[in-house]
């Protein structure tokens, strides 16, 4: 299998920050560029009018289960010290 195919099948867990209210949002996607575009163009119902957003953190995973698990873990940090260490 070529490395191009491997990279194309990656899932990205990401953290974005609102430039408007400085809050954070964590999610995962198979296409980070498209997802950031959606967030910044009010195509995400939960984040309408909360952008623009800046990508502040990302991790890549080979399968969706690992990505979901990591997203849940990051969300469980709830802005505490573990979350702050992640962003440093």
FIBABA-327745 format. One line per 5 residues: their letters; for each residue y, x, z of N, C-alpha, C, O. Coordinates in pm, whole numbers. Layout:
<atoms>
A	Y X Z Y X Z Y X Z Y X Z | ...
</atoms>
This chain:
<atoms>
XXXXX	-118 85 0 0 0 0 124 89 0 131 187 75 | 219 56 -83 340 139 -89 434 107 25 428 -1 83 | 521 202 58 615 182 167 715 72 134 768 10 226 | 742 47 7 834 -60 -31 777 -195 10 849 -280 62 | 648 -216 -14 587 -342 27 587 -358 177 611 -467 228
XXXXX	561 -251 249 562 -256 395 699 -293 448 712 -378 535 | 803 -228 395 938 -256 442 979 -398 408 1048 -462 487 | 939 -450 295 975 -584 253 914 -692 341 964 -805 344 | 808 -660 411 741 -760 494 777 -747 642 710 -805 727 | 881 -673 672 921 -653 811 999 -774 863 1066 -844 788
XXXXX	989 -796 993 1069 -896 1063 1170 -821 1147 1136 -719 1208 | 1291 -871 1153 1397 -806 1230 1440 -897 1344 1475 -1013 1322 | 1438 -843 1464 1497 -909 1580 1638 -851 1591 1656 -729 1585 | 1736 -938 1607 1874 -890 1604 1958 -955 1713 1926 -1063 1764 | 2066 -887 1748 2165 -941 1839 2299 -930 1766 2336 -823 1718
XXXXX	2369 -1043 1759 2502 -1043 1701 2602 -1084 1808 2567 -1152 1905 | 2725 -1041 1790 2830 -1076 1885 2943 -1147 1811 2986 -1105 1704 | 2990 -1255 1871 3101 -1330 1814 3230 -1251 1833 3260 -1207 1943 | 3305 -1234 1725 3435 -1169 1736 3539 -1266 1794 3646 -1224 1836 | 3506 -1394 1795 3597 -1497 1845 3591 -1510 1997 3695 -1504 2064
XXXXX	3470 -1525 2052 3458 -1546 2197 3375 -1438 2267 3351 -1447 2387 | 3331 -1337 2192 3258 -1220 2243 3120 -1253 2300 3060 -1168 2366 | 3070 -1374 2277 2935 -1407 2324 2831 -1349 2229 2862 -1313 2115 | 2707 -1339 2278 2598 -1280 2203 2500 -1389 2160 2486 -1491 2226 | 2432 -1364 2047 2328 -1451 1998 2212 -1363 1953 2231 -1264 1883
XXXXX	2091 -1400 1993 1971 -1325 1958 1883 -1410 1869 1865 -1530 1894 | 1828 -1350 1765 1739 -1423 1675 1646 -1327 1604 1648 -1206 1629 | 1563 -1381 1516 1479 -1296 1432 1471 -1357 1294 1485 -1478 1276 | 1447 -1272 1197 1444 -1315 1058 1363 -1217 974 1336 -1105 1015 | 1327 -1261 857 1261 -1174 761 1363 -1115 664 1333 -1020 592
XXXXX	1485 -1172 662 1589 -1125 571 1721 -1118 649 1796 -1216 654 | 1749 -1004 708 1865 -989 795 1996 -1009 719 2088 -1074 770 | 2006 -955 602 2131 -969 525 2164 -1116 499 2278 -1159 517 | 2063 -1192 456 2084 -1335 432 2121 -1409 559 2209 -1495 558 | 2053 -1375 668 2077 -1445 795 2218 -1417 847 2284 -1508 896
XXXXX	2264 -1294 837 2400 -1262 879 2501 -1337 793 2603 -1384 843 | 2474 -1346 664 2561 -1423 575 2568 -1568 623 2677 -1626 631 | 2452 -1627 654 2449 -1766 700 2530 -1784 829 2607 -1879 841 | 2513 -1692 923 2589 -1702 1048 2739 -1693 1022 2818 -1768 1080 | 2779 -1602 937 2921 -1579 913 2985 -1681 821 3108 -1683 807
XXXXX	2906 -1766 758 2960 -1870 670 2927 -2010 721 2916 -2105 643 | 2912 -2022 853 2892 -2152 920 2773 -2231 866 2778 -2354 858 | 2666 -2161 831 2545 -2227 784 2437 -2231 892 2321 -2256 862 | 2475 -2208 1016 2384 -2216 1130 2443 -2317 1227 2547 -2291 1289 | 2378 -2431 1241 2435 -2542 1317 2479 -2502 1458 2587 -2541 1502
XXXXX	2398 -2425 1528 2431 -2390 1667 2547 -2292 1679 2603 -2275 1788 | 2584 -2228 1569 2691 -2128 1575 2812 -2163 1488 2895 -2076 1460 | 2824 -2287 1446 2938 -2327 1363 3068 -2300 1437 3084 -2336 1553 | 3160 -2237 1366 3295 -2204 1416 3296 -2109 1535 3394 -2103 1609 | 3189 -2033 1554 3186 -1934 1662 3200 -1793 1607 3213 -1698 1685
XXXXX	3198 -1777 1476 3207 -1645 1413 3350 -1610 1380 3441 -1687 1410 | 3370 -1498 1320 3272 -1411 1256 3189 -1334 1359 3227 -1320 1475 | 3076 -1284 1311 2982 -1212 1396 2964 -1068 1350 2976 -1037 1231 | 2937 -982 1446 2907 -842 1419 2766 -813 1468 2730 -851 1580 | 2688 -745 1387 2555 -702 1427 2569 -589 1527 2631 -487 1497
XXXXX	2513 -606 1647 2525 -503 1751 2392 -437 1785 2390 -333 1851 | 2278 -498 1741 2148 -440 1774 2043 -500 1682 2052 -616 1643 | 1943 -418 1646 1830 -470 1570 1706 -385 1594 1714 -266 1623 | 1590 -450 1582 1459 -385 1590 1373 -446 1481 1389 -564 1448 | 1283 -367 1424 1196 -419 1318 1050 -423 1363 1004 -337 1438
XXXXX	979 -526 1316 839 -547 1352 759 -582 1227 812 -637 1131 | 630 -549 1230 543 -575 1116 490 -717 1113 450 -765 1007 | 489 -787 1227 438 -924 1222 526 -1018 1303 600 -977 1393 | 514 -1145 1270 601 -1247 1327 575 -1266 1477 667 -1297 1552 | 450 -1249 1521 420 -1268 1663 493 -1165 1748 549 -1199 1852
XXXXX	493 -1040 1705 564 -936 1780 714 -963 1781 780 -943 1883 | 768 -1007 1668 911 -1036 1659 948 -1151 1752 1049 -1143 1822 | 870 -1258 1753 898 -1372 1841 891 -1331 1988 976 -1370 2069 | 790 -1252 2021 774 -1208 2160 894 -1124 2203 945 -1141 2314 | 938 -1034 2117 1053 -949 2151 1181 -1031 2160 1264 -1005 2247
XXXXX	1199 -1128 2071 1316 -1215 2078 1319 -1288 2213 1423 -1294 2278 | 1205 -1344 2253 1198 -1413 2382 1229 -1320 2498 1298 -1358 2592 | 1177 -1198 2490 1203 -1101 2596 1352 -1071 2606 1408 -1072 2716 | 1416 -1046 2494 1560 -1016 2496 1639 -1136 2548 1731 -1119 2627 | 1603 -1257 2506 1672 -1376 2555 1653 -1394 2705 1741 -1448 2772
XXXXX	1539 -1350 2758 1514 -1364 2902 1603 -1272 2985 1620 -1294 3105 | 1661 -1170 2922 1751 -1079 2994 1878 -1150 3038 1940 -1110 3137 | 1918 -1254 2967 2034 -1339 3002 2159 -1260 3034 2233 -1294 3126 | 2184 -1155 2960 2308 -1080 2977 2308 -986 3096 2412 -928 3127 | 2196 -970 3164 2188 -883 3281 2184 -735 3244 2215 -697 3131
XXXXX	2147 -653 3340 2147 -508 3320 2051 -465 3208 2084 -374 3132 | 1937 -528 3196 1842 -492 3090 1905 -519 2952 1886 -440 2859 | 1978 -627 2941 2046 -659 2815 2155 -557 2786 2168 -509 2673 | 2233 -522 2886 2341 -424 2870 2284 -287 2829 2343 -218 2746 | 2171 -248 2887 2108 -119 2853 2059 -121 2709 2063 -19 2640
XXX	2012 -236 2664 1964 -250 2528 2074 -220 2426 2049 -158 2323 | 2195 -263 2456 2307 -248 2364 2375 -115 2368 2456 -84 2281 | 2343 -34 2467 2409 98 2479 2347 198 2386 2389 313 2382
</atoms>
